[in-house]
Amino acid sequence: MLEGTQVLVVDDEADAREALVGLLERYGAEVRSAGSVAEAMAALRTALPHVLVSDIGMPARTATS
């Protein structure tokens, strides 16, 4: 169903992130994940996904990130 779809999953809760990654991969998506805003920004600098799935309650990014 999701073959060829590139997804970036961003969540600071490891269990939730891993569950979502597993579900998306089961349906054929190519999934990368990040556990923080800084990791997500770094991932976006290397490649843009087709879809970004993010926890909306992530801690704010600091000025040094």
Helices and strands as residue ranges (DSSP letters): E 6-10, H 14-26, E 30-34, H 37-46, E 51-54
